[in-house]
Amino acid sequence: MKTKKWTSFVAAIAVLLLGSSCQDWGEMDPAAGNQVTPTLENVAAFSFDEPELDPIVYKTYANADGQLPSVVEDDIKGNVLSLNNGYVTLNNPLNSVKVQKAVSMTFWMKQPLVVNVDEEGNETTEPQDLTGALIAFENENATSKMFFTANGWIKYNGMDGEWEDNNPATYATGYIPAGDWHYVALIMRNDGYGLYVDGQQKVEKKVTDFDCSKMVQFLNNVSKMYIGSTETSKPWMIDDLKIYRNEITAKEIARPNIGNGGGQVPGGDDNKFEPIAPIFFNSFDAGMNGCSIYGAGSIIYKGGAFGNVFSNASGAMRSNYLVLPSNVLGQSADTQALTIGVWVNRGNETESSAYMWAPLFTAYASHNPTDNGMPMLACQYRGVLQVNCNGWSDYTDDQNVNKQNILYHGENDWLADGQWHYYTAVFTPTTAKVYIDGEIANEWEIDGTNNTAAGLFSNGSELQYICLGGNQAWNWGDNDPGFWFDDIAIYNQELSKAQIKAIMGLKTNVAYGNTFSNDADNMTLKGAGTFVNDETPGFGKIFQNAVGGLRENYLVFPSGALSKVGETKEMTINVWLNASNAGASNTYMWSPVMTGYAEAPGGNGCPMFACQYRGALMINSNGPDNSGDNWCDYTDAQNVAGTNQILHDATDWLVDHKWHLYTAVFTPNSAFVYFDGELINEWAIDGESRGQQCDLETLSKLGYVCLGGNQAWGWGDPDPGFGFDDIMVYNKALSQAEIKQIMNFKK
C-alpha cells in the first residue's frame, strides 16, 4: 500500500502558508547583497492515492474522441492517474513561493505499448507518442506556454522569446521508452537544464543561445499547470508527481524503490523485483540435472536463447513425460508457497483438439500409472489446477475471484500460434494463480479450512513422483502432450507478476543467443578453438578458445546478429567466462571479450566497439584515431566514480579458475560493466559532445562481430584462451536485478 503524502492541493497550500514566515504577501525580495539563499523546497506532491480525483484540485477534460482522466489501479504502482487523450488542469503550486535559480519536478510515468492485430492475426506496435505533452504550464490567456514530452522535448513559447530542445521531428531520443514505468527528474535552471530517467543522466546542458531564466520565472509565475496534452495524444499514466522550488539533489534524482525492491540502475519496471533463486532449475543445456525421460521423449536443439529443450512424444497416455528429482516439491514447509514456471511450445502437436485436456505438470507419491491416487498435484494445460495432499481443492468456478474458470483450450488455445509461451502456477494455502505469458489467466481464493492447499507445503515431501508433460491424474483418459519444454523452474516462494515478467524478459529480449549446445551453430569458428563438455553443474558444452594467438582464435557472429539493438538503442552483452585454460593472469590482462567491426578487419578501423576483459569499454562510429565526434572511450572523467576500476593481472577477477558472469550494458547516455552481477564501472555521457556519443544504431549494423578475441586498433593483445558459455546479446539495458537473476539460474 502506498503512503498518502498529501490529501489535496488545498491541503498542500495550507501547509505551506502555515509553515511560512510572517513576511506579507507581495513583499519585495531583499535588496542586492541580501538575497535569500536558493533553498530546495517540495512545494506540492500529488500521489493519486484516493480512488477519485478531488474536483477542487483537479479539473478534468477530454479531447475529441478522448476520455476524462481518472484514477486506476496499476499492478505495480497501485492507484495512478490514467490519461487517454485527455488532460487535467491545476493551479500552479509554484505561485505560492519565490524561485531563485531553478524549478524541478519528479514523477513516475508509463506509456503502454499499443499493439494492433489485423484480420490475419498479424501484430503491429504503434509508434510511441513523443509529441503529446506530459506536463505543461500556460498563462491565463493562453498566449504563453511551456511543455515537456516523452522525447525529452521541452518547448517554450512566450512573449519574451521561444526556445526548444529534443524536438521529435528532428530525432527520437529514446530517453523514456514505452512499455515500462520510468522515474523522471527534470531540472530547469537559469542557465540550462538537466534530465534524468531512472536515476540515469540523459541531458545536462548549458544553454547559450537563450536566457533560460525567462523559463524559470515563467514556471514560477504562470497561473495554470497541466497534466497531459490539450491536443490529441495516446494513453499514458503518471504517479507521485512532485514540484520543487529550486534545484533537486542526487537524493531526489535517484530512482526510488517500488514493488519488491530494485535499485538505481537501468531496466525500467524490471527493477521492481528481488532476484529469486529456484529450488530446482533445468535448461536442458547442461545434462539432465537429476531428471529422467520416461517413454519416447528426447532432448533436441532449437537454438537461440532456448538452446536444448525437452521434446515430449505425442499420441500416448501416461507413457511419455519427464520425471523430475523426487525432492523438489518438499521444500516449502517454512515458506508456505510454491511456484512452478516453464516455457512451453506445442512443438510436435499440430491440432489444438489433440491436447485440449492434457496435463502440463503432475505429482504423486509414486509411479502408479493405473489410478494415480492421493496425494496428487495437477496443473492442466488449459489453465486449471487440482490439489489433494492432506487437504484438497479443485479450484472451482465459485472459488475463482471472477466466479468463472476460463479454459484456455480449443478455440481459446494459448499455444495455437506455435510460438514459445511462459506458463506459471503459484500456490499458497489459501490462494492460487495461473499466469500465461505473465498475465493472470485464472485466480482463486479458498477458505483454507474446507478447501486448502496447506498440505502441499506441510506434506509436499510425499509428492515424490514429479512429472513434466504428462501422466494425467485420477485415471482420466487424457493424453501426454507432444509439447516442447524449456527452463523448468520450481520455487519455494510466491512469485509476483513483476518477477514473472522479468524472468520472461530474459528470453524475449534476446537479440542474439548461443548456448553452444550445438557447437558453433550459426557462428563461425576462426582458428583453433574447440567445443568441449564442462563438468561444472549448469554449464554442459562450452566454447574453449585456443591460447596464444593474435587475431587468430575467436568466434564470428552471424550477419545481422545485433540488428535488434538498433531498434531499441539499448544493448546488454552477457557471457560466462572461465580462465582455467588461459594461462597465467598476465597473459590475458589486456585481452578483449567481444569486439565488432564493419567488416573482416585489416587495420581494425572504424566503426568498431570493444569490451575488454579488464572492465573497460570503447565505441567509435565516426573515424580512425577518434577524428570525428561520434565515439566514446569511457574515460575516468566520464566514470561516475571519477576513475575507471581496472581488474587484471594482480587483480584478475578470473584467477580462481571458476565460472564468472561478464555483463556490459550500453545506452546512448550511459554504460555499465558488471562482474558476477556486481557493478564494476559506470559511465555517464551527454550523448552529444565529441567523445561522448554511443551510436547503437550504427553498432547494430556491424558485419564482423567477434567473441573471444580480434583486438581493436591493431593493438598487440592476444586472443584469450577463455572458456565461454551462454553468450546472450539483449536489445535492452538489463538491470542489476535481472543480471543477478541470470546468475541464480546457474547456481
N, C-alpha and C positions, 0 to 999 in steps of 0.2 A: 504494500500500500504506500502511495506517495504521501509525503508530508505536505500539508497545506500551508503555503507560505503567506498568502495574502487573501483575505476573504473577498475583496473587491478593490477596484481602483480608488473608490471613495475612501475606503479604509486606509489605503496606502497614503493618500494625500493627507488624511487626518493625522497619521503618524508623523509624517514629515513636518506638518505645521506645529504639532505639539512638541516635537523634538528640536525645533529650530531655535535660533537665538531670539532676543527681543527686538532685533532690527525690524523696522517698519517696512511694509511692502513699498517698493518703489524707491527706497533709499539708495543713493548712489554708491558705487564701489569706492573704496578708499582711494585717495589721490595717489599719483605716481610715487613710487618709493615705499608705499604702504599696502601694496596689493595682498590679497588673500592667497595663501599657498594653494595651488591646484590640488584639491582633496578628492580622492576617489569616493564615490557615494552611489550605492544602489538606490535609485530613486523610485523604481517600480519593478514588481515581479508579477507575472501572470502565469499561473500554474495550471489553469483549466481543470482543477480537481473536481469542481462541482458538476453534476450531470447536466445542468442547464446554464447557459450564459446569463449573467446579470444584465438585464436590459438597461440599467442605469449606466453601466460601464461600457457595454459593447453594443453598437448599432450594427445590425447585420443587413447585408444587401446581396442580391443575386444579379449577375449579368444575364444577358439574353441567353436562354436555354441553360442557365446555371441553377445552382441550388443555394439556399441560405446556409451559411456556415453553422456548424453545430458541434457539440462535444460528443465524441465517440470513444469507445473503449478499444485500446490497442493491446495486442498480446504482450508487448514488451514494455511500453511506456505507460500503460494504464489509460486514464482519461486524457485525451488530447483534443485540440481544436482541428476539425476537419474542414477543408475548403475545397469545393468543387465548382470552379468558375463563379466564385462569389468572393466577398470581402467584408471586413469588419472595420469600422471607424471608432477611434477613441480620442479622448482629449490627450494632447501631448503631455506626458508626465514631466518632461524637461522644462516646461514653462514655470515650474514652481521653484527652480534652482538657478544659480548663476554658474555657467560653464566657463572655465578659463582656457584650457588648452585642447580639450578633446571631448568627444562623445563616444561612448562604447555601448555595445549590446551583445548579448549571447542568447542563443536559443538552440533547441533541438528541432530538426526538420526531416521530413521524408517525402520524397516524390515516388509514389508506387509506379512500378513498371506496368504500362498499359499494353496488353497483348490482344491482338485481334485474330480471330480464326475465320478463314473463309469457308465456303461451302465444301471444299475438298479436305478440310481439316488442317490446312497449312497455317502455321502461326507466324505472325509478324509483330514485332515490337515497335510501338510508336516512338518517334524521336522524343527525347527529353525536352520539357518546357524550360527553355533558357531565357525567355523574354518576359515571362509573367512576373510582376513584382511580388516579392516575398514580404518585404517591409517597405513602407513609403511614408513620406511626410509631405504635407501640402498646406498652403495658406488658405485663408477663408474664401477668397475669390478665385481660387484655382489658377492663379497666374504664375505661381512658382511651385516647383515640385522636385523631390529627390527620391530615388528608389534604388533598391538592391535586388538582384535576381540570383538564380542558382548558377549562373555562369560567372558569378562574381562581378557582374555588370553593375557598376554604380553610375548613375546619370543624374546630374544636377542641371536644372533649367530654371534660373532665377532672374530677377530683374537686374541683378548686378553681374550677369555673365552665365556662361554654360561650360560644363566640363563633363567628361565621361571616361571610363576605362573598362576594358574587357567586354566590349560590345560583341555579342554572339554573331552578329552579321559579319564580323571580321574573322573570328575563330572561336571554337568551342574549347574552353579551358579544361574541362573535366574536374574542376575543383570539388564539386559536390555531386557525386554520381547518384543516379536514381536507383531505387530498389531497396535502399537501406536507410536506417536512421543515422544522421550525422549531427555532430555538435559544432555549431558555427560561432565564431567570435569575430566581431568586426569593430575596428577602432578607426574613427575619423579624427585626424589630428589637424592642427593649424597648418602643418607643413606636408601633409600626405596622409597615407592610411596603411593599415595592416589588416590582413585577412588570414584567419586560422580555421582549419577544419579538422575536427577530431584531434585537436591539440597540435596539429602539424602546420607549420608556416606555409601558406600558399603565396602571399604577397606581403612584402614590406617595402614600401615605396615612398621616396621623397618626390613630391610633385613640384616641378619648377616652372611649368607653363600656366599655372593658375594659383590664385590665392585661396588655399583651402580653408583658411579661417572664415571665409564667407559661408562655406557649407556648415562649419561647426556652429556658427552663430544662427544660421537658418534653422538647424536642428534644435537649437536652444529656444528659439523664439516663435517658431511657426505653431499654429494652433491645433492642427489635426495630425494624427498618426493613423496609418492604415496597416492592417494585416491582410495580405492578399492584393490581387490586382483588380483595378476598375475596368480592365479590358479582358477579353476572352482568355481564359487560362485553363490549364489542366489540373486534375486533383492533386492535392498535397496536404500534409499535416504538420502542425507545429506544436511545441510544448515548451514549458519552462522559459518563457521569454523574459529577459531581464534587461533593463535600461539603466545605464550608468552615467553619472556626471564625471567627466574627465577620463583618464586612461586606465584601463584594467591592467592587472599584473599577470604574471605567469600562473598564479593560483586560479584566476578566473578563466584564463585561456585553456588550461589543462582540461582534457576531456573527462568529465565525471564518470564514475562507475554507475551503471544501471543494470537492472536484471540480476544475474547471478555472478557478477564480477566483471573483470576486464582490465583495461589499462590504457595508458596514453600512447597507443601505437596504432598504425593504420589497420583497417579491416572492417569499418562500419559496424553493423549490428553484430557481427560475429565476435566482437569483443565482449559481448554481454553474457558470456558463459565461462565457467571454470573448466579447464581441460579435465577429462574424466577417464580413468583407466578401466578398461574392461576386465572382468574376471577371466574371460576367455575370448580369444580372437583368432581367426584363421583367414588369411588372404589367399590361401592355396598356392602361393608363390614360394613357400619355404617348407615344403613337405606337408604331411597330413596333420601335424601338431596334435597327435593323440586321436585323430578321427579315423574311421574306417568306412569303406564303401560296402554297403550291403546290397547285393544284386548287381545290376549291369551298368551302373553309372560310371563316370570316368572324370579325370581331370583334363581339361582341354585349355588351349591357349587362345585368348580373344584379343590380347594386346592392349596398347594404350594404358590408361590408368587402371584397367582391370587386370591385365596380365592373365595368369591362370585362373580358371573358375571351375567349380564343380558342375558338371553336366549330368543331370539325372536322366535315367532311361524312362521312357513313357510306355503306356499300354498295359500296365500290370497293377495289382493291388496288394499292398503290404509286401512288396518284393524288391523295390528299388528306393533307396534313400541313403543318406549319410548318417552314421552313428557318431555322436559327439562323446568326449570323455565323460565318465559317469558322475563326476563331482561338480559339474559347472552350475547346477541348479541348487546346490546345498550351501550357499554362502551368503544368504540374505536374512538370516535369523536376527542379526543385530540391526540391519538397515531397514528391514520390513519393506523392501522394494525390489523390483525386478524389471529389467528392460531387455528385450530381445530385438536386435537390429540386424537386417540383412538386405543386400542388394539382390533383386530378382529380375529375371528376364524370361519370357515364356519359352525362349530357346528352341527346343525340339518340338514344341507344340505349334500347331497352325490354326486350330479352330477353338474358339472360346468355349464351345459346348463340350469339348473333350475334357475340361478340367474345372468345370464350374463349381464342383463340390469338394475339390481336392484340398488336403491339408498342406500347410507350409511347414509347421513345426509341431511335433508331438513329443510327449514324455510319459514314461510308465515306470513301474517298479522293476520290470524285467522284460526280456524279449518274449512276448506272448502273442503270436500272430493270429490266434484263434478267437480271442474275445477282448483282449486289451482292456482289462478291467481296472479297478481302482488300485492305487492312486493314479491320476492321469492329469495331463495338461494338453490342450489342443488349441492351436492358433490356425484358424481356417483361412485359406487364401481369400475368401470372399469378404473378409473383414469382421468376422465374429470370433468369439472366444468361448472356451469351456474350461472350468477348473473343478476337479474333485480330488481333494487331497486334505484329509482331516478337516472337512468343511468344503462347501461346494458353491458354485454359481454358474448358471448358464448364460448370464449377461443377456437378459431378455429385453424385449421392447419396452416393458414397463420400467426397467432399470436404466434404460438409455435416457440421457438427460434431455433428448429431443422426443422421447416417448415412441421412437421407432428405430429399429436397426436398419441401416442402409446396407444393402447387399451389393457388393462390387463384383458382379459376375454376369455372364450372359451378355446382354446389350450394354451393361454397365462395367464390362471387363476392364480393369485398370492396367492390364498387361497387353491389351489387344494391339497396341501400336508396334510391338516387337522391340521396344527400347528398354533400357535398364531403368528400374524404379526402386525406391527405397522403402522397405516395409519396417515398421516399428510397432511393437506391442509393449505397453507399460502397465505394470501391476502394482497396486498397494493393497492392504487388507480390505479397503472399502471403495476403491476406485479402479478403473481400468480404462485405457485409451488405446485405440489403434490409429496409427498415422500412416498415410500413404504419401510419399514424397514430402514429408514434413508438415502436412496438413491433417488435422483431425478428421478421420473418416467415421469413427464411432467413439462415443464416450459414455461410460456407465458409472453410476453411484449405487452401491449396495449397502445394506444396513450393518454389515459386519457381524451380525448375530445369526439370523436365519439364513442369510446368504453371506458367505465370507470367503476371502482368498487368503486368510491368515495362515492356513495350513501349508500354503505354497512356500511360506518362509520358515515356519516352525518345523515342518516336516519335508522341506524341499530335498533333503538328502536322500529321501526314499525314492525320488524320481531319478533312477539311475540308467534307464534305457532311453536315451535322448536322441530324437530323430529329426533331421532336416530333409524335407522334401517328400514325406510320405508316411506310411504306416498309420492309417486313419484309426480313430478311436471307436470303441463300443461295437466293433464288428460291423460298422456301417460299410456299405458297398461302394466306397469312393476310391478312385484310382490314385496311385502315386503320380504326380505331375512331372512331365519331362522338362522341367524348368532348368535354367542356369542360375547358380547362386554364387555370390562373392561376398567376402568380408563379413562372415557371420560373427557377431559380437554379442556377448552376454555381460550385462552389468548388474551389480547388486545395488543400484541406485535408480531413482526415478528421473529419467532424462527429461529435460524441458524441451519445448519446441525450438528454442534458440539453439540448444545443444544439438538437436537432431539436424537442424538445417545447416549448422556449421559443419557437422560430420559429412553431410551430403555434399557440401561445397568443396570438400577435399577431393571429390571425384569430378563434380560437374564444372569446376573452374579450371580444370587441367587443360592447357593449350596443347601440350605435348607430354606424353609419358612413356617410359620404358622400364619394365621391371627386370629385364634381362632373363626372364624365364624361358625365352625362345632365342637365346644368344643375342646377336645384334638386332634381330628383327629388321626393321626398316632403316636402321642406322648403317653406316658404312665403316668397317674396321680399317684403320690405317696402321700399318706397322705390325708389331709382334705381340700385341695384347691377346689375351685369351679369355674364355668364359669357363668358369670353374664353379663347383659346388662348395659353398662355405658352410661349415658345421655349426656356426653360431645360430641359436634359435631365432627364428623370424627372418632369416636372410635367404637361404637357398642359393640359387645360381646367381653369380655376380660377374661383373666385368673386371678382370685383373689386368691392369695396364702393365706394359713392359718397362723396365728400368733402364735409364742411361741414354735415351735418345734425345734429340733436339729437333722438334717439329717432325718427328717420325712416327710416334706412337700415340694414337688417340682415336676417338670415335667421331664421325661426322653425322650430324643430324640430317634427316631428310629435308628436302626442299619444302619451304612453307611451314616449318615446324613452329615458328614464332609468329605466324600471321595474325592470330587472335589477339596478341599483345597490342597490335596497332589499333584494334577496335576500342579497347578499354583504356589504353595508355597507362597501364599498370602491369608490372611483371614481378613474379617471385620465382627464383631458381632454388630448388630443393633437392639435395642429393646426399646419400650416406657415403662416408669415406672411411677407409681403413689403411693405415700405413705399415702393416705387418711386413710387406714385401717390398717396401720402398727404399730401404737402406737407412743410413744414419740421417738424423734431422737436418744436418747441414747440406745434404744432397738435394733436398727439395724445398729449401727455405724461401726461394723466390718463384716457385713454380705456380702455374695457373691451375684453377679448377675447370674453368669454362671460358672460351673465347669465341668471338664471332667477327666475321669479315664479309665484305661484299662478294668475294669470290675466292677461289683457292689461292692462298697468299704467295706472293713473290717476296715483296718487301714488307708485307703486313701493314699496308697503308690504311686509309680511311675509306668508308666508315668502319668502325670497329667498336667492340666492347671487350672488357676483360674483368673476370672475377678471380682475384688472386687468393691462393690458399691462406695467406697470412692475414687476411681480413681487409685488404684494400680493393678498391674498385676504380674503373676508368671507363669512360664512354666518349666517343668522338664521331660526330656525324658530318663534319664540316671540312676537314682538310688536314693534310700532313703537318706534323710539328705544331698542331694547335693553331694554325694560321688563321682560321676563321673564328666565329663566335660560338658555334654550336658544339660545345664539348664540355666535359667536366672531369677533373682529376680527383674529385672528392678529397680535398686537401685538409690539413689541420685547421685552417681558418674556417672551413665550412663545417667542420665537425662540431656538433652542439656541445661537446665536452671540451673543445679548444685544442684537442690533439688526437691524432689517429692512434688507436691501440693496435700494435703490430705483434702478432703471436706467431713466432717462428724461432728456429734454432734453439736457444736456451729456453724459450717459452713455447715450444712446439706443442700445440694442442692435440696432436695425434700421436705423441710419443709413447703412450701406453699400449699402442697396437690394438686398441679396441675400436669398435664402430662408433662413429660420431656423425651428427647431422649438421651439414653446412646449409645455410639459407642466406640468400641475398635478395633484397626487396628494392625495387625501383619504382618511383613515381616521378612526374615532371618536376616536383619540388622537394623531393626527399629521397634518401636511400638508407638502407639498414643492412647490417651483417649480423647474423646470429650464429653462434656455435652451440649446438645442443639446446636450442631454444632460449639461450641467454644472449641479451643484446651486447655486442662487442663494439660496434661503431654505428653512429647515427649522424647523418649529414642533412643540413637544410640549405637549399639553394633557391634563388628567386625565380629561376626558370626563364629569365630574360637576358641577363647580363652576359658578357663574354666570359666563358669558362664556368657558367652556372646553368647550363642547359642539358637536359636529358631528353633527347628526341627519340621516344619509344616507337613512334610510327616508322621512322627510318630504320631503327634497330630491327623491327619486326620483319623487314624485307631482306635482311642479310642472308646471303645464299650459302655461306660456308661457316657453319657454327660447329664448334668442336668441344667435346668433353674429354678432359684429361690431358691437355697439352696444347701445342702450337702457339707458343707465347707471342705476344704482340710486339710490333715496332722493331723487329729484328733483334730483340734482346736475346742474350745468350743463356736463357734459363731452360733447364731440361723439362721434358715431359715427365710428370711424376709417376712413379710405379705404384700408385694407389689402387686399392680395391674400390669399386664404385657399385652402388646398388640404388635402385628406385629413383632414377632421375625424373623429376617432375617439374615442368615449367607451367606456372599458373598465369592466367591473364587477369590476375587480381593481386593486390598488395595484401598478403596474408598477415594476420595479426599474430602477436606473440602467443596468444592462447591457441590459435589454430596450429601453429608450429609445434607447440607442446603436445597437442592432441595427436599429431602425426607420430611424435616420439612414443606416445602411450600405446600406439598400435604395434610397436616393435618390442615392447617390454615382455 
